[in-house]
Amino acid sequence: MKKIKLILFSIILLTLISCDEDFNSYGEYQEKFAFTCILKNDDNIQTATLFKSYLTPPADPSVIGADIRIWYNDSVFIFRDSSIARTDSSRYATPFSFYYSDQFSVDYNKSIELEVLLPNGKRLRSYSVTPRKINFDNESEVLVPPVSTNIIQISWDALETGIYFSSNFTIRYRQNVNGEVIEKTKIVPLRYVEQNGELIPIFPSPIAAPIVIYQLDAVSKALEEISAGDSDKGNYSIYQKISFSTTAFDLPVSKYISSTGGSFDDLTVSVNVADYSNVEGGFGLFGSYSKREYTRLRFVQEYIESFGYNFIAEN
């Protein structure tokens, strides 16, 4: 269950649907249901949430006791219900309810089908196809800093029209803290911009273009921030290999991102009448993503040592 909690907080999508959009004082109130599930290819723990609308705020809008089934790769997977303590209990005192399966992960370009049998006998349905595999344009070694340029550009083959991508550039390092060596990471922004005399990091947001460009100055500043306030730079050792990944969202998730102005926070997906929905019989979002690691990025030893850091060579 501990692992489920960790996955839940990093992936689960909170779906909120209120009575404001549904209530008609001149007509009969109709209960609505919102379901959210984004299947992953990099983990076999899949999570889902199910909520209902309301006329007056209930103790908890979560719907428990539903039968959730996903058909994938000639198999059917049944989700189980569970709950965890809320990090914020200001609105609801009860545990946060969700559904999960730890039996499968999805592969590239595969059909996925959903059916939810609600406790009241109604059904929700949805369908999608997982994204195709990302193929990077350059499979040769890419050094940081690059020669004769101040940018690090990474591109890959375009997939279907309308597919959105999100990238992550992470420095891996070790820090010696009072004799204890701790493994840490530092996420690198695309660039820094000055606002009111302060440099603000700009991180990648999902885009429909199969390319991402990082400024070398942003990498250098991220490296400097690793040891900010510590005069002993020898406490830090930077790994040669840079962790970089690109995530492709399927068409339903990409359409949701497009409908929200290109933003996607996997902790707070809000689904209502005005937003994109691909769940028949209710509202919500059912889709998938595929993540691909690019393993050819390498730091140059002299560059890392110029910050006063140790360099960890890797094959």
Secondary structure, 3 states (H helix, E strand, C coil): CHHHHHHHHHHCCCCCCCCCCCCCCCCCCCCCEEEEEEECCCCCCEEEEEEECCCCCCCCCECCCCEEEEEECCEEEECEEEEECCCCCCCCCCCEEEEEECCCCCCCCCEEEEEEECCCCCEEEEEEECCCCCCECCCCCEEECCCCCCEEEEEECCCCCCCCEEEEEEEEEEEEECCEEEEEEEECCCEEEEECCEEEEECCCCECCCEEEEEHHHHHHHHHHHCCCCCCHHHEEEECECEEEEEEECHHHHHHHHHCCCCCCCCCCCCCCCCCCCCECCEEEEEEEEEEEECCEEECHHHHHCCCCEEECCC
